[in-house]
Amino acid sequence: MAEEDKQLEAAAGRGGLSQSELDDLVASSDTGGRVPSAGIARLIMVVAIIWSLFQLWIASPLPFQLGFGVFNDTEARSFHLAFALFLAFLAYPAARTPVQLALGLGVPILLTVLFIYGAKPGTPVWWVPIVGVSMVAAILAGSPKDRIPPWEWALGILGAAASLYLYVFYDGIATRVGAPILQDYVVAAIGLMILLEATRRALGPALMIVATVFLAYTFLGPMMPGIIAHKGNSLGEVVNHQWITTEGVFGIALGVSTSFVFLFVLFGSLLDKAGAGNYFIQVAFSLMGHMRGGPAKAAVVSSAMTGLISGSSIANVVTTGTFTIPLMKRVGFSAEKAGAVEVASSVNGQIMPPVMGAAAFLMVEYVGIPYFDVVKHAFVPAVISYIALVYIVHLEAMKANMQGLPRAYEPKPLVAWLLSLAFTIAVICGLSFAVYYGMGWMRPAFGDAAGYIVFGLLVLAYLALLFVACREERLKMEDPNAPVTKLPLPGPTIRSGLHFLLPVVVLVWALMVDRLSPGLSAFWAAAFMVFILVTQRPLEAIFRGEGKLGSAVATGVRELIEGLESGARNMIGIGIATATAGIIVGAVSQTGVGSALADVVEVLSGGNIMAILALTAVLSLILGMGLPTTANYIVVSALLAPVIVTLGQQNGLIVPLIAVHLFVFYFGIMADVTPPVGLASFAAAAVSGGDPIRTGVVAFFYSLRTAALPFLFIFNTDLLLINVGWGQGIFVFIIATVAMLLFAAATQGWFLARNRIHETVMLLLVAFTLFRPGYWMDMIAPPFETVPPAQIEQAMAEAQPGDDLRLTVSGLNMVGDPVTFTALLSVPEGETGGDRLLAAGVEYVDRDGKTIIDNVAYGSPAQEAGLDWDQEIVEVLAPVWQPTKYLMYIPALLVLALVVWMQRRRVPAQSPAAA
């Protein structure tokens, strides 16, 4: 990505980029920066459209209904990567900086040496130097931006062929798993070298370097330092594991990209081409532009909505920032602060369900929980983070005494506004209940015909909403640098694009209510978007009485083609990133480096759980500076998520796996903000004309709330709605929102007036108490009492069914090393403590004064808790009565009242303008 960095730095230095230059920037970073002749550009477009159609085909029910074109997972993944590799070499020229060139040449040379070193005696290796030299020659030959030379065609075709090898020779490969032939060796070597070169072109050198290091580690295990050494793997083992099976390149990550991610990216692209991006921005401005710092607040809201369309931080910045950043500067924000607000809001689009920058779908596979649960757990932190960012903007506006843009209308009296709001909410609720119960009645009543009836009703709703939209003026993206006389009217602006919400409703309904798979849900949403794109312009021409129906039809078809092409081109980098990340995941599973890494982290952290989390956060930030968010999440979750769970358990903290995965994901997206790399910050500075490093620093401080949330939900899983009902969930949401607003006020140095140091400390303490009241209550009244291990039956008898006993257990792990950890053993029903222990699956004996587990029943709660025979129960912590932790809110609110009182006394004397 060095070339993009230079473009951004140059743009920031000369005060901003033109729209065409911004479009080129997004293309070079997201969709490919090569500008070939018209004929080649058409070929790229055709291949991209075929890829989109292929993905729609395999996601649809049609192959199974028609009985042909059915692909299993491995075959679909091979086609997916083939398209990505072929388009990567056509769309992305290789950077020609000396460092980039040296890295590009170094990888095939290093892999050539490693392949020869790893070959077992008797394995022919004469072909290895030929493959390596060919790669070096192709890279040295040059990579112009205005044409595609023959050697780059060859790289693209060979990369696609190496991927399709698994489809063409699927039956033969299935019969010789673990025993590769010469043909497998050659194809895998070519595939790995070309994949890493495509990674360097499309994503920059960082991911390529990390993957190459892990490949080298796989071969050179015996040469590694003792703590991470392993036996080493031969060329045949690596080829089989990384390319021939689904453990490496063609593993879970590429499978998620094939099955789910492509369709969501395509859906967003189609939605954008239909005009939804412009609609979301205009709606946000009409609703919030009149407030203090209104354009900045509108930027936050529009970026949150645009996050549904674009999974790319830099594309989100450029899409909304070209409109919002100049308007923010007009109402008083500095160039750096305007850019920072846009960066913080755009980057956070990746933590917002339902898509979450593709991480949600990966979590489904890695954590092993339904998609609905992933969205439920991620929802509260994401919404809180956005609310806090709006509040941060408000505080900045208060500091500078900013005013909003002129209203387009006279506001209603408060009572009338509340009545109108209540009526709107009632109508929405009534429609929601009617649709929900109507669908519940329709399916059993009409059977197989229900689907056609639902589609007909959707079409009627679409026609009605589009007719309403056509009665309003067309939304136009005004020049943000022109004088702003008034904002658009909210009512007409909202009505002008309500039909864009229908496909979003289809997507959410399929995911949340019908509980369809993410892939099938995205297919139905994308299919409906195809229908809208084809019909929207002709119907608008009819409803508006404009005539020129043929031209409108052509416009709709053109927008559909552009959406299909854009969706595929946006997927090139993601497809390659997930495939290359598969190399790293495969190396971890093949070498067992995960357990070695746990030892390294434990040594570095001294077993302290906070130190472990801090190390993980830093590693996520460092990796994220060069890796796309998706690849960063795959790598860090594969390496460190199990480590946190294991070491947390050994130190008495039971951490749910989903909390750990969200933890590493949050810090992965922080890297898009953090200097010195943070491409999103450079893009915002290119639009604003501000200093890119200062923009990144300010954006980092605005994003501190995003950095604090992961630490909080690790220790207070209520924030993730784990084992929380609806009533408690609403309570948690309200309290957590208030706490995050107070945290934002403390970190921004302003609440009702400028904070003094002691007031900042008090606000932080109040925020922490609201987030984690149990921390203080546990000090006052410990929730557990220590029971001698020999009295475990008595502890079981005295506990209530459903309570958890915390057992500190000592034994040997799977490789025979001593280990001590904490296990939660749920108390089952039973008349006596002995009966309850047996029901939990535990039998124990006293041996030399020690309580030893003698047997653990298969599939029992005890086995699920990690207990095993011959382990010693070192300590038993039994639950005791404890006052509700929410009593700690009383002193917290009293301290908050004191801060309010102290600051209100200063408000008349210290005007916001003086700040």
N, C-alpha and C positions, 0 to 999 in steps of 0.2 A: 504493500500500500504506500510505498515511499513516494511514488509519483503523485498520488492524490494529496498526500501531505504537502508536497511542494506547491501544488496548485492552490491549496487552501491558504497556505502561508502567504503566497504572493497576492492572493485576492484580499486577504485581511490587511495586508500592507498597503494596498492601493484603494482601500475604502469600499470594498464590496464587489459583487459579481453581477453581470447582467443575467436576465432570465435564461438566455440560451447557454451562457457559461454554467449556470447552476444546473441546467438539464444535462449538460455534458458531464458535470461532476458526479451527479447521481448515476449516470450511465456508466462512467468509468469505475465506480465503486460497487455498484449493485448489478448492473445488467450487461456490462462489457463496453469498453471504450473504443473498440476498433470501428473505423468508418470506411468500409470497403465500397466497391462500386455498386451501382444499383442492382445489377444481376445477382451478385453475391449477397447483398442485403436482403433481396427477395428470397434467396435460398435459405438464409438464416431464419427469416420470418416463417417460411413454410415448415421447416424442421421444428421450430418452436411451437407452431400451431398443431402439428401432428403429435408432438409430445403432450400438449394439453388435452387433445382429443383422446389420446391413448389412456391418459390418467382418468379421464371421465368415463371411458369405456370400462376399465377394470374395476372402477368403484361402483358402477351401476349394476342393477340386477339383470341387465340385458344378456350378458354372456351365458348366464345360467338358464335364462328363459329360452334363448335361441339355440343353446347347445354347442356353441363354438366360441373361440376367442377367450377361453377360460385359462388363466395363468395362476399357478401356485405362487406362494410368497417369494421363493427364490427366483423364479423366472421373471416376475414383475420387477424385482429389485435389479436384476441384470439389465433389463430394458431401461429402467430409470437412470441408472448410472451411465449407460451407453449414451443416452441423450445428453446428459449433463457434461460428459467428457467431450463429446463431439462439438457441442455448442461452445464449450469453454475455449477450445483452441481456435474456433472461428471468431468468437466475440471478444476475447481478451488478448491483446498483444502482450508479449513479455517485456517487462521493464528493462531498460538498458543501463541502469546505473551500475557502477563497478561492483558494489556490494551485492545487488540483486543477481548480477551475472555470475559472480563467484559462487553464491549460494546455489544457483541453478545448476552450475557445472559440478559443484562439489557433491551433491546428493547422488547422481548416478554413478560417479566415480566411487564414492564410499559404498554404495549398495553393491557395486560390482565386486569390490574387495570382500565385503561381508558374505556375499553369495558363494564366492570361491572358498572362503574360510569355512563356511558352514556345511559345505558339501561333504557327505560321507565318502570314504574310499569306494571307488567303483562307480560313483555317480559322474556321468559325463558333464564337464564344465566348459568345453570349448565354445559353447554358445554364449556364455556369460559376457566375455569381453566384447563380443560382437554387439550384443544388446546395449551394453554400456557405452561403447564408442559411438554407436548410432545415435543414442540420446544426446551425447556431448556434441556431436557434429550438428544435430538439428538445432540445439540451443545456440551454438556459435554462429550458425548460418544467418541469424538475424530474424527480427519479428517486426516488420513495418506496420504502422497503424492504418494505412490506407489500402492495403491489399493483403491477401492471404497467400504466401508462397507455397510451393509444392510440399516442402518438408513439414509445414504446419498442417496441411491437409492430411499428410501421412500420419502425423501424431494423433490427430483427431479420429481418423478412421481406425488406426491400430488400437487406440484406447477404447473405442466403441466395440471393436471386435473382441478385445480381451474381456470386456464385460459380458458380451453376448455369448461368450464361450460356455458359461454356465447354463444358458438356455439351450444352445445347439447340442451340446454333449451331455445334457442332464442325465440321461439314462446310464451312459457309460461311467460318469463320475459317481453316480449313486452305487455302482457295483464295486468301486475300488477306493472307497473312503479310507484314508490313512495310508494308501499305497500309491502315491502319485507316479505317473509315467513322465517321460521326457517332455511330452507335449504340455503336460500340466506345469512343469517347471518353467518352460519358456514363456507360456502365456502369463503365468503369475508374475514373473520377473518384469515382463513388458508392462503388465497392468499396474504393478506397484510403482515403477519408475514414472510412467505417464501420469498416474493419479497424483503423485507428489508434485510433478511439474505443473499440472493443472491447478493444484492447490496454491502454488506460489503465484501463478498468474491471477487467479480469481480472488484470492484471499490474503495475499501477502506472504512473506516468508515465515512468519511465526509458527503457524500450524504445521507447515512442512518441516520445520526444524524439530518441533516437539515430536512429531510422528517418526522422523528419522532417528532421533535419539532413542525412542522406545524400540524401534527395530534393531538398532545396534545393541541395545541392552539385552534383547532376546538372544542374539547370537553370542554376545561376549559375557554371559553370566558368570563363568568361572573367574574372569579377570576383575570383577567388580569388588569394591570393599566388602569386608565380611558381613556387615549387617544387611546388605542388599544383594549379596552374591546368590547365584543359583547354578544349576548344573549346565545351563546353556542348551540351546535347541539347534538341531541340524537344519539344513536348507529344506529337506523334505518335510520336516515337521512345521516349519514356518510357512512354506508354500501351502500345505494342506490346511493349516489353521487360519491363515490370513486371507486366502483367495478362493480356495476350493470349497470350503465349508461355510457355514453362516456364523462362525465365531468371530470373524475379523471384519474385513471390509464390507461384506454382505450381511452384517449382523443386525441387531435390533435397531440401531440408530438409523441406518439406511432404510430399514423396513418401515420405520415411523415416517421418514421423509416420503417414502413411496405411497404409503397407505393413507396418511392423514395430512401431512404438512402441505404437500403440493396443492391439494384441493382447497385448503383454507387460504393459501396465498393466491390461488386463482380466483377464488370467490372475492377476495379483497380487491384484486386487480379489476375484475368485471364491475364491481360496485363503484370503484373510482372512475372508470371510463363512463359509467352511466351518469356521473355528475354528483355523486354522494359526497365527495370530499369538499367541493365548493359549498354544498348545502350545509354540511356540519359546521364549517367555519362561519358562514353567514348566520346560522341559528345561534351559535355561541355569542357572536357579536351583538345580535339583536337583543339577547336576553341579559348580557352582562356588560356591554360596552359603556353604559351610563354610570357604572359604579366607580369608586376610587380605583385608579389603576385598571380601569375596565378592560382595555385591550390585552393586558397581561393575564387577567382572569379568563378572558375569552380564549386566549392562547392555550391556557391549561386545559380548559374544557374541550376545545376543538381538537387538541392533540390527543386527549383521551379517546375521543370518538374516532379520530383518524387512525389511532392505533388498531382499530378493527380492520382497517383497510390495508395498512402497511406494517409489516413486521420489521422494517428497517428503521433504525434510529435516524440515520442521516437523511433518508428519503422523507421521513416525517418532519424533520427540521426544515428541510427545503420546501416541502409542500405547504406547510402552514406558516413557516417562518417568513417567507417572502411577503406575506400579507400582514402577519401580526407584529413582526419586529419593527418595521418602520412606524406603525401606529403606536407601539409602546414608547418609542423614542419621542414621538410627537407629544405625548402626555407627560413626559418628564423622566423616563427611564434613561440611564446612560446606555451607551452601545453595549457595554459588557453585561450590564444587568438585564437588558432586553434579550440578548442572546442567551444568557444563562437561564432565564425563565423558560425560553423555548426548548433549550436542551433538557432541562430537568423534566419538563412535561412530556417531551417526545420520547425520551428514553424510558420513562415509566410506562409508556404504552405496552411495553413487553411484559409487565407484571400484571396486566389487567386481564382477567378472564373475559371471554371464554378461550381465547387463542393463546395468549401469553408467549408470543414469539416462538411457538412450536414446542416450548418446554413442557407444556401441559400434557402433550401426547407422549413425550418421552417419559414423563413421570408415571403415566399409566403403565408403561412396560416395566420400568425399573423398580417402582415401588410396589406394583402388583395390586393396585386398588382401582375401582371404577373411575371413569372420567368425571362423572358427576361429583365424586368425593374430592378429586383434585381441585375442581372449580370451587367447591364449597370451602375447602381449607384455604384457598388462595384469595378468596373474595374480600374478607374484612381487611387484611393488611393493605391490599391494593387500593381499596376505596378510601381508607384512612389516609394513605399516602397522598392521594390526589386532593382530598379535602385540606390536608395540612399545607399543600403547595399553594392552593388558592389563598389560604390564610397568610402564608409568607408574603405573597404578592400584596395582600391587603396591608400588612405591616410596612412593607417598603413604600407603599403609597401614603400611609400615615406619616412616615418619617419625613417624606418630601412634600407633604401637603398637596398631593396630586388631586386633580379633579377628573371626573369621567368625561366621556364625549357627550355632546348634546343629545338629549332624548328625541325620539321621533314622535312622541305623543305625550300628553299630560297624564301622569299616573293616576290610577283610580284611588279613591279614599281607602284607607286600610280595611275597613269593614267590607267594602265591595270587593276588594282584592282577595280577602280571605274567603268570601262566599264564592267567588269565581274559582279559586283554587280548590275549594271543597267540592264544587260541582264537577270540575275537571277530573279530580281523583275518583269521585263516585262513578262518573261515566267510564273511566278506564277500568275500574274494578268490575263494573257491571259487564262490560265487554269481555273482560278476562274470564269471569265466571261463566258467561254465556258460551264462549268458545270452548272452555274446558269441559263443561258438562254436556254441551252439544256434541263435541267430539266423542265423549264417552258414550253418548246414546247412539250416535250415528254408526259407529263401527259394528256393534252387534246387530243393529237393525238392518244395515245394508250389506254386510259381509264384504265380499271381494269388490263390490262396486263402490265402497266407501271412499277409496282413494281417488276415484274419478270425481266424485261429488265434492270432496275436499278441494281438489284442484279447481273445479268449476267455481266454488265459492271464493277461492283465492283470486281467481281471474276477475270475478265481479268486484271484489274489494279493490283490486288493483285499478280496474277501470274507473271506479267511483273516486278513488283518491287521486288518480291522474287527471280526471275531469276537474276536480276541485283545484288541483295544482295549476291547471291551464287557465283558470279564471284569475290567477295572480300573474304579476309580471315575472319574466324570466329572471332567475338569479344571475347576477354578473359579478365577477370578482373585480371590484373597483381598484383604481390605482391607489395604493396605500400612501403614496407620497403626495397625493392631491389633497387640497383642503377638505376637511371633514365638516360638513354643515350639519348633518344629522345622521343618526343610525337608522338601519332598516326597521320597519315595524315588525314586532315579534309575531303577531298573528298571521299576517300574510306570508312572512318568511317561513314560518313553521309549516303552513299549509302548502307551500310551493314544492315540498319534497317529501311529503308523508309516505308516498309509495316506495321510497327507498328503504323504509323501515320494514316492509313486508318480508323481503328475503332474510333480514336479520331475525325477524320473528320466526320464520320457518326454521332457521338454523338453531335458535335457542330452544324452540319447541321440540325439535327432533332430538336435541341433546339432553334437555332437562326433563321433559315430560314423557316423551315416547321412549327415552333411554336407548335410542339407536346408537350404533357405533359412530365415533367421530367421523370416519371416512364416509359412511352412508349419509350422515347428517349434512356434511359439507357438500356431498354430491347433489342432494335435493335442493339445497340452498343455491348452489352454483347453477344447477339446471334452471331454476326459477329466474336467476339473474340473466341467463342466456335468453329466456323468453322475454324478459323486460327490455333487454338491449335491442332485440330484433323489432319489438313492437312500439317502444316508447316514442321514437321520433315520428313514425307515421301517425300514431294516435294523437300526438301533440299537434301535428299539422291539421288533422281533422277537427279536433276540439277547438283549436284556435282559428279555424277557417282560413289558414294560410295558403292552402293549395300546395303545389309542388310535391305531390305525394311520392313520385318516383325518386326525387332527390332526397326526401326524408327516409325512404326505405334504404337507399344507398348509404346514407349517413349512419343509420342503425347497424347495417351489416359491417361497415367500416369500423365502427366502435367495437363491435363484437370481435372482429379479427384483431384489432389492436389490443383488446383485453386478453384474448387467448395468447397472443404473442408476449405481451408484457408479463403475464403470469408465469409463463415458462422461463422467460429470461431472468425474472426475479428469483427463480428456483435454481439457477445454475450454481450459484455459490453455496446455497443450502445443501443441495444434493452432494456436491463435492465435499463440503465440510463434514457432513454426517458420515460419508464413506471414509474419509481420512481419519476422523475421530474413531471409527471402527478399528483402525490399525492399533490405536492406543489402547482401546478396550480389549482387543484381542491379545495384545502383549501383556496386559495386566492379568488376564485369565490364564495365559499360557505359562507365565513365569512365577505367578504367585507373589508379585511385588506388593500387592495390597497388604499382606500381613507384615512384610518387611517394612513397608512405609508406616504401618501402625507403630512398630518399634521405634522408628526414627522420630515420629511425631511425639511419642511418649517421652523419649529421651530429651528432645528439645523443649517440651512443655513441662517436664517434671511431673506429668500426670495431672496437672491443673486443668480443669475443663475450660475455664475462661481463656487460658493460654492456647489450648487446642483450637478453640473457636477463632481466636485472633489469628493464629497461624493459617487456618483454613481461609479466613477472610482475605488475608494478605496474598496468599497463593492464588486465590480466585481473581483478585485485582491484577496481579502480575500477568497471569495467563490471559486474562481478558483484554489486556492492552494490545495483544496481537491476534487474538482468536475471535471469530464471530461468537455472539452470545450462545448460540445453540451448541457449537463445538466446545466452548468453554464449559458449559454445563455438563456435557457428556464426559469430558475429561476429568473435571474436578469431582463430579459425583461418583465416577468409577473409582477414582483414587482415594478420596477422602471421606465420602459419605459413610461407608462401612467403618472407617477408622473412628469417626466421631461417635457413632453408635456404640462401638465396642469399648472405646476408652471411657465414654460417658458411663456405660454400665459398670465398668470396673471402678469408677469413682463415685458411684451412688446416684448418678443421674440417668433416669430412664428416658431416652429421647425418642419420640416416634420418628420413623424413617421419613415420613413426608415432611416433617419439620426440618430435618437435616437437608433434604433435597431443595426445599425452598430457600434455606439459608445460603447454600452455595450458589443458587440461581440469582438471588438478589445481589450478591457481591459480584457475580459475573457481569450483570448489566451496569454496575457502577463503573466498570472500566471504560464504558463508552463516554463517560463524563470526565474521568480523572486525567489531568495532565500527567506526562507530556504527550500521550498519544491521543486519547479521546477524540476520535474523528468527528463526533457529533458537535463537540465544542468548536472545532475548526470550521465546520460547515456553518454554524450559527454566526461565527465571527466573520466569515466571508459574506454573509448577508448583511450583517449590522455594520461592518467596517470597524469593529472593535478589535482589541488585542486578543488573539486566540487563547493565550495562556491565562490571562486574567479572566476571560470568559469561562474557561474551564475551572479555575479556582472558585469563582463565585458560584458556578453551577454545582460544584462539589459541596459547598456549604449549604446551598439550597437542598441538596440531596442527602444531608445528614439524617433526615427523618427516615429515608430509605435504608440507610446503613444501621440505624438504631433498631428498626423493627425486627430484623432477623434475630438479634440477641434476645429481644424481649419474647418473641414467640417460641424460642427454644426453651425458655424457663417458664413461660406461661402459655401452655398450649390451648387455653381457652380462646386466645386470639385467632387460632386456626379452626375454631368451632369443633374441636375434637371432644367427643362425648358431651356435647352441649345441646340442650333443647332449644326450641324456638324462643321461648320467653327469656331464657338466660342469654341466648345469642344476641337478641336485641339489646339487652342490658349491657353485655360485653361491648357491643359495637358503640353504643353511646358513650360509655365510660372511656373506652380506648380512644375514641375520637377526641374527647375533651383532653385526655392526657397528651395526645400527639400535638394538639394545638398549643398546649402549655409548653411542651418541649420545643416546638417551633418558636414560640415567643422567647424562650430562654436563649436559644442558639442565635436568634436574630437580634437580641439585645433590646427588644422593644415589646412592651405589653400594652398598657394604657399610656405610658410615657416611656422615655428611655430608661432601661433597667440600670440599677446600680448593682455592684457585684453581688452583694448579699441577696438582692432580690432574684438575680439569675440563679443563684444556688438554691434558693427557696422554691423557685418554679421547677427546677430540675428534680428536687426532692418530691414535690407534689406529683409531678408527672410520673416519676418512678413508682411512687406509692399507688397511684391509680392503676398503673400497668400491672404491678406485681405486689398486691397487698399481702400476699402470703409470706413474703420475705420477712416483713416485720412481725407478723403474727407468729411465725415459727420460732422467732427469738423469744417472744413473750410466753407462748404456750406450745411447746414442741408437739407435733402431731403424732409422734411415735415414742414408745418406751422400749428400752432394751430388755429383752427376755433371754435368759440362758438357752442355748440351743437344745439342751436336754428337755426343756419345758415347751417345746414346739407344739405338742398336742394340747397343752393347756391354753396356749395363745390362740390356737385354732378354735378351741371350744368357746373362748370368751369373745372372739371377734364376730361381727355380724356377717351373714352371707352377702357376698358382693364386695366386702372390704378386701384390701390387699395386704398380705404380709410381705415385708421386705427382707429377703434372706441374703446375707453376705456369704458367698460360697467360694471355697478354695478347691482347686483341682488342677487337672492337666487339660490343655487345649488339644485340638485335633492333631497337632504335630508333636505333642508330648512335652510342651513347655509349661511350667507352672503358671497359673493365672488365677486371679481373684476378681470376682465381679458381683454385682448386685442383681438379684432377680425378684420380680414381682410375682407372687403366688396368690391368685385369687381364691378367696375362701368360698368353697361350695356349700351346698346344703348337707346336713348330717346331724345325727343326734349327739354324737360325742366328737371330741377332737380327733380321735383315731379314725372314726368313720369319715370325717372330712378330709383327713390326710390321704386316706385310701381313694376317696372320690377324686382328689386332686391328682392322684397317680403317683404318690410318694410312699415308699417304704424305707425305714431307716433302722440302724442298729447303733448301739453304744459300743465303741471299741477304744479301749485304753483312755477312757474319759473324753473321747471325741464322738460327736454325733456325725455318723457317716451315712450317706444315702446308699441304701442297699439295692434299690430297684426303682425304675421310673417307667410307668406304663406307656406303651406306644400310643402316640396321638393324644396324650393326656395334657391338661393345662400345665403340669409340671414340665413335660418335655418342651412345650411351646415356650415356656419361660427360660429354657436353656439349662435345666437341671439334668444331671446324668448320674449313673451309678458310680460309686466310689469317690464321690465328691464329699468334702467336709463342710458341714454347715457351721460357719464361724460365728455368726451373729444373727439374731432374729429381732426385727423391729416390728412390734405389734402396734396397730393403730389405737389411739386413745382419743377421748373427747377433746375437741378444740373449739373455742368460740369461732363464729364465722369470721373469715378473713376480711370481710367487707366492713367490719367495725373500724378498720384502719382508715377508711375513707373520712371518718369524722375528724381526726386531727389533721388529715391532709386538706380537707375543705376549710378548716379553721385557718391553717397557714395561708391558703389561697386568699381567704377573705382579708387577712392581714396585708398581703401584698397589694390587693386591690385598694384597700384603705390608704396605704402609704403612697401609691401612685396617683390615686385620685386627688390627693392633696396637692400634687405637683402639676396636675394637668393645666389649671388656669395660668400658672406662672410660667410654664414651658410649652409654648405653642409648637405644633408639629413642624412649622416652617423653620423654627430655630434649630431643629435637628438636622 
